Amino acid sequence: MPRLKEDQLQKIYEERKQQITSAAVKIFAQRGLPGTKISLITAEAGVSHGLFYHYFKTKEELFSSLVREAIEASMQEMDNLSHLTGSPIEKIKILTQGMLDESGAPYFMLLHRARNFEEVPEEVSQLIQKYPVDVYVKRLLPLFEEGQQRGEVADGDLEELIASYLTILSGVMVLGKGYVTPQVDTLLRFVEKR
């Protein structure tokens, strides 16, 4: 049997790591750090305990890695909004859909847990201090300002409006199973000028 080439091995390595991280973000989002056991992650990922330890030393290391990734991705997504075509309210709608969709919601919930509920590793605590909710409010401010100037976004204090918008999205995430997730257009009624 021929030996696998270096690039094939690297691809397999990355795929296995992705299996573990995808499973972990779901489990951490649902159960938090204290409620997550490595066995839950490996069962969800369909891998062995040994393979988990090949990639990560501890669940805390993985949690920290995922929080860092979620913060970086959320900052990038907000920066990308300015490059999209469309009106400010259309961009806010895209952002909202991204936070609520199946791939974005677990990361949003993970950040919510890291900020509000968990005894977290020191690295996560430092990240949360470096990127408080105010950073997100400030990053969204130009988009909401433009929307207000165009008559698309509700009048009033924009920082309060953005903070309230993020709080509503957090509430939707926390409620989870058993509750109806509002449609994006319904959520945006709070933001849109009527």
C-alpha positions as CSV (number, residue, x, y, z in Angstrom):
1,M,0.0,0.0,0.0
2,P,1.5,3.4,-1.0
3,R,2.3,5.8,1.8
4,L,0.0,8.9,2.0
5,K,1.5,12.0,0.7
6,E,2.3,14.9,3.1
7,D,-0.6,17.0,1.8
8,Q,-3.0,14.1,2.1
9,L,-1.9,13.6,5.7
10,Q,-2.3,17.3,6.4
11,K,-5.8,17.3,4.9
12,I,-6.8,14.3,7.1
13,Y,-5.3,16.1,10.1
14,E,-7.4,19.2,9.4
15,E,-10.6,17.3,8.8
16,R,-10.3,15.4,12.1
17,K,-9.6,18.6,14.0
18,Q,-12.6,20.3,12.3
19,Q,-14.8,17.3,13.3
20,I,-13.7,17.8,16.9
21,T,-14.1,21.6,16.9
22,S,-17.5,21.5,15.2
23,A,-18.8,19.0,17.8
24,A,-17.3,21.0,20.6
25,V,-18.8,24.3,19.7
26,K,-22.3,22.7,19.7
27,I,-21.7,21.0,23.1
28,F,-20.1,24.0,24.7
29,A,-22.9,26.2,23.4
30,Q,-25.5,23.9,24.9
31,R,-23.9,22.9,28.2
32,G,-21.2,25.4,28.9
33,L,-17.6,24.6,29.9
34,P,-18.5,23.0,33.3
35,G,-21.2,20.8,31.9
36,T,-19.1,19.5,29.0
37,K,-17.2,16.3,29.3
38,I,-14.6,15.3,26.7
39,S,-16.7,12.1,26.2
40,L,-19.6,14.2,25.0
41,I,-17.4,16.0,22.4
42,T,-15.8,12.8,21.2
43,A,-19.2,11.0,20.9
44,E,-20.7,14.0,18.9
45,A,-17.6,14.1,16.7
46,G,-17.4,10.3,16.2
47,V,-13.8,10.1,17.3
48,S,-11.8,8.5,20.1
49,H,-10.6,10.1,23.3
50,G,-7.1,9.4,22.2
51,L,-7.7,11.4,19.0
52,F,-9.1,14.3,21.0
53,Y,-5.8,14.4,23.0
54,H,-3.8,14.3,19.8
55,Y,-5.2,17.8,19.0
56,F,-6.0,19.4,22.4
57,K,-4.5,18.9,25.9
58,T,-7.7,19.8,27.7
59,K,-11.3,20.8,27.1
60,E,-10.3,24.3,28.6
61,E,-7.7,24.7,25.8
62,L,-10.3,23.8,23.2
63,F,-12.9,26.1,24.8
64,S,-10.3,29.0,24.7
65,S,-9.5,28.2,21.1
66,L,-13.1,28.3,20.1
67,V,-13.8,31.6,22.0
68,R,-10.8,33.2,20.3
69,E,-12.0,31.9,16.9
70,A,-15.6,33.2,17.6
71,I,-14.4,36.7,18.5
72,E,-12.1,36.9,15.5
73,A,-14.8,35.7,13.2
74,S,-17.4,38.0,14.6
75,M,-15.1,41.0,14.2
76,Q,-14.3,40.0,10.6
77,E,-18.0,39.6,9.8
78,M,-18.8,43.1,11.1
79,D,-15.9,44.5,9.1
80,N,-17.1,42.7,6.0
81,L,-20.5,44.4,6.2
82,S,-19.0,47.7,5.0
83,H,-17.9,45.9,1.8
84,L,-21.3,44.5,0.9
85,T,-23.6,46.2,-1.5
86,G,-27.0,47.2,-0.3
87,S,-28.7,49.5,2.1
88,P,-27.8,49.7,5.8
89,I,-30.9,47.8,6.8
90,E,-30.2,45.1,4.3
91,K,-26.7,44.7,5.8
92,I,-28.2,44.6,9.3
93,K,-30.5,41.9,8.1
94,I,-27.6,39.9,6.7
95,L,-25.8,40.2,10.1
96,T,-28.9,39.1,12.0
97,Q,-29.4,36.1,9.7
98,G,-25.7,35.1,10.2
99,M,-26.1,35.2,14.0
100,L,-29.3,33.2,13.9
101,D,-28.4,30.6,11.3
102,E,-27.3,27.1,12.2
103,S,-23.6,27.7,11.7
104,G,-23.5,31.1,13.5
105,A,-25.8,30.6,16.4
106,P,-23.6,28.1,18.4
107,Y,-20.7,30.5,18.2
108,F,-22.9,33.4,19.3
109,M,-24.1,31.3,22.2
110,L,-20.6,30.2,23.1
111,L,-19.6,33.9,23.4
112,H,-22.7,34.6,25.4
113,R,-21.8,31.8,27.8
114,A,-18.2,32.9,28.1
115,R,-19.3,36.4,28.9
116,N,-22.1,35.6,31.4
117,F,-22.2,32.2,32.9
118,E,-18.9,30.5,33.1
119,E,-15.8,30.1,35.2
120,V,-13.5,30.5,32.3
121,P,-9.8,29.9,31.6
122,E,-7.6,33.0,32.1
123,E,-7.1,33.4,28.4
124,V,-10.9,33.6,27.8
125,S,-11.3,36.1,30.6
126,Q,-8.7,38.3,29.0
127,L,-10.3,38.0,25.6
128,I,-13.7,39.0,27.1
129,Q,-12.1,42.0,28.8
130,K,-10.4,43.0,25.6
131,Y,-13.6,42.6,23.5
132,P,-16.6,43.7,25.7
133,V,-20.0,44.2,24.1
134,D,-19.1,47.9,23.8
135,V,-16.6,46.9,21.1
136,Y,-19.4,45.4,19.0
137,V,-21.6,48.4,19.6
138,K,-18.8,50.8,18.4
139,R,-18.1,48.6,15.4
140,L,-21.8,48.6,14.3
141,L,-22.2,52.3,15.0
142,P,-21.2,53.6,11.5
143,L,-23.7,51.2,9.8
144,F,-26.5,52.2,12.1
145,E,-25.6,55.9,11.7
146,E,-25.8,55.6,8.0
147,G,-29.2,53.8,8.3
148,Q,-30.5,56.5,10.5
149,Q,-29.3,59.2,8.1
150,R,-31.1,57.4,5.2
151,G,-34.3,57.1,7.3
152,E,-34.1,53.3,7.5
153,V,-33.1,52.9,11.2
154,A,-35.2,54.1,14.1
155,D,-34.5,57.5,15.6
156,G,-32.9,57.8,19.0
157,D,-29.6,57.1,20.8
158,L,-27.8,54.7,18.5
159,E,-25.5,53.1,21.1
160,E,-28.6,52.3,23.2
161,L,-30.4,50.9,20.1
162,I,-27.4,48.7,19.1
163,A,-26.9,47.4,22.6
164,S,-30.6,46.6,22.8
165,Y,-30.5,44.9,19.4
166,L,-27.6,42.7,20.7
167,T,-29.4,42.0,23.9
168,I,-32.5,40.8,22.0
169,L,-30.4,38.5,19.9
170,S,-28.7,37.1,23.0
171,G,-32.1,36.5,24.6
172,V,-33.2,34.6,21.5
173,M,-30.1,32.5,21.7
174,V,-30.5,31.7,25.4
175,L,-34.1,30.7,25.1
176,G,-33.2,27.8,22.7
177,K,-35.4,24.7,22.5
178,G,-39.1,24.9,23.1
179,Y,-39.3,28.6,22.1
180,V,-40.1,30.0,18.7
181,T,-37.1,31.7,17.1
182,P,-38.5,34.9,15.6
183,Q,-38.0,35.5,11.9
184,V,-35.3,38.1,11.0
185,D,-37.9,40.5,9.7
186,T,-39.8,40.3,13.0
187,L,-36.6,41.0,15.0
188,L,-35.7,44.0,12.7
189,R,-39.0,45.7,13.5
190,F,-37.2,46.9,16.6
191,V,-34.4,48.5,14.6
192,E,-36.2,49.7,11.5
193,K,-37.8,53.2,11.3
194,R,-41.6,52.9,10.9
